[in-house]
Amino acid sequence: MFFSIAVVSTATQDKLPSSITPAFRPTSIVFSSQAEKDGLVHLGTLCLFMFGTAARVGETCNLTWRHVDLNAARVELHLFKPTPWKRIAHLPPEIVVSLANIPSNRNPDDPVFGYAGRGSVRGPWNNVCRRAKIERLTPHGCRHGFATSMLQAGIDVKTVADMGGWKDATTVLRTYAIAMKEPSVTNVLFGAKSRQEAARYLKYNGKI
């Protein structure tokens, strides 16, 4: 059985074609669990980190322990190309725990995840996907999952843009408007935040 999670190529950056479905929380958890089984704790945490902060691959690989504050649940993310810039991202509790469990002496100048860049992530990432039976997942899909999940949960576009490091709300709206066209978004009226949660409810109640 394969999790059919269609995601975008990292080369497309933040352009999200209407036919693409972002990676959601269940997939990031499955990936992280498989990576941990494979002895790739750093990679599993990297996946959760990108989903929970909307970090780009470059921002994630550039992250050093100097810019991680687990007590304050925040990190300072940096990009150096094409124009140097930085942003502050909040860490949800699950990511704080996952980062705290990474084997490391936490030297301030050491990279948190130990990967030099997108190229060094790709091979191990694809291997974990294959073993976990996750289909067509790329690291950048986690960033799209962040935006889509936040929008479908009812978070306003400006907040999504600010929290995820997009240029402005217009960019998010233009790129992710498709997320709000998903018919199942009305499940939120009864507490279900996703199609998967709605399916679990129906199954539990013997309707499917």
N, C-alpha and C positions, 0 to 999 in steps of 0.2 A: 504493500500500500504506500503510495506517495502522497505527501502533502502538496497539493497543487498550488504553489505560491508563486505567481508570476511577478518578477521584479525587473527593474530597469538596469541597463548597463551603467557602470560607473561613468562611462564617457558622456552620458546624457546629462550628468549633473542633476539639476532640479527640474528638468523637463519631464513631465509625467504624461505619457500618451494615454488616451482614454481607455485603451484596451488593457492597461497594466493594473494589476492588483498589488498593492504594497504588502510588505511582510508585517504581520500583526503580532501581538504579544504571545499567543500560543506557539507560534513558529520560533520566536526568539528563545523561548523557554526550552522547546524541544532541541534546538540547536545547542544551547548552552549545556544542557544535560548530556548530550552526546559528546561534546567537546571535553567535558569533565571526565567522562568515562574513558576517553581516548588519551587522558593525561595532558590535555591542552586547556588548562584552567584559564590561562591568559586569553585565549581565543574565545572561550565561552563568555567570559566577562566582557570582552570587547564587543561581542554581539549585543548583549544586554545594554551595555553603555551607549552604543550608537542608537539603539531603539529608544532608550529612555531620555536621551539628551539631544537627539537629532544631529549628533556630531557627524561631520563628513569623515571619510577615511583619513584624509590628510590631517585634520584636527586631532583625530584619535591617535594616530601614530606619532604625532608631535608632542603629545601630552607627557610631561614628566611629573615625578612625584612632588616637585617643588610647587606645582600649580594645583595640587589636590588637597582639599581640606575636608577630611571625612567628618570631623566634629561639626563643622558648619554645613555639611552636605552640599558642597559646591566645588566646582572646578573652573579654572581659567583656561579656555581653549584658544589656540593660536593657529593662524594660517599665514604663510609667508609669500605665497604667490596666488594671483598675479600682484595683489597689493597687500602688504602686511596689515593684519588686523587681529583683534582679539575680542572675546566675549566671555561672559560669566554664565555658567549653566548650573541649574539645580540638580542635585542627585536624589532621585527617589530612594526610599529605604532599601529596596531590594538591590539597588546598585551599590549603595554604601556597603552593605554586607558582602556583596560579591567582590568588591575592590579590597575590602579588608582581609578577605581570604586568599588573595593572590600571594603566592610565596615570593617574598621580596625583602631585601634589607631597606628598601625605600630610600635609597640614596637620592637626594634632591635632584640630581642631574640625570638620573636613570630614566629611560622611557618606561611608562607604566605597563605597557602591553608587550614591549620587546620586539615590535615589528618596525622595520625601516620605512615601509610605505605600502601602497596598494599591491605592488608586485609580490612582496613577501607574504602578504596575507592571502592572496588568491589561491595558491596551491593547498595549504592546510584547510582553508575555508571550504573549498570544493570537496575535499576528502570527507570532512565532517558532514556536509550536506548529503553526500552519497550514502554514508553509513547510517545517517538518521532518516534516510528516505525522504528528504526534503528536495523538492524539484525546483530548479531554476532560481535559487536564492543567491543574491549578490549582496555584499556589504551595504551598498548605497540604498538598497531596498528598505533597510531599517529606518533611514531618515524619512523616506516616504511613508513608512508605517507610523512614525511619530505624528506627522502632520495629519494624515487621514484619521488616525484614532482620536486625536485631539478634537478635530472638527466634528467628527461623528458623535463625540461625547458632549458637544454643545459649547466647547470653548471658542470664544470669539476669535476672529481672524487676526486681529492685531496682536493679541496675546500669543497666539501660535507663532506668528512671525518673530516676536520678541524672544520667546523662549527657545525657538529653534534656530535662531541666527539667520533668518532670511532678510533680504534687503528691506522689504517693507510688506505691508499687508496686501498690497496689490499683487505682488509676486506670488504670494501664497494663494490668493483668490484665483488668479489666472491659472496657476499650476494645478491646484487641488479642488477646483469647483466640482469636478467629477465625483469627489467623495460625498458631496451632499446630494448628488443625484441618485445614489444607491437607494432603491425603494425600501430596503429593510431598515433605513435610518429611523423610521417611525417606531421601531421596537423600543427606542429609548423612552417612549411614553410609559412603558410598563416596566422599566428598570433594566431591560436587556441592552447592553452597549454594543452588541455585535450580532451578526448572523449566527456565529458559532454559539453564543450564549442562548439565543432563541432556540436553536436546534437542541441544545442540551435540556432546555426547559420542556420542550415537546416530548423528547425521549423519556425524561423522568416521569412525565405525566401520562405515558403510554399512548401518545397520539401519533407516534411514528415508529 
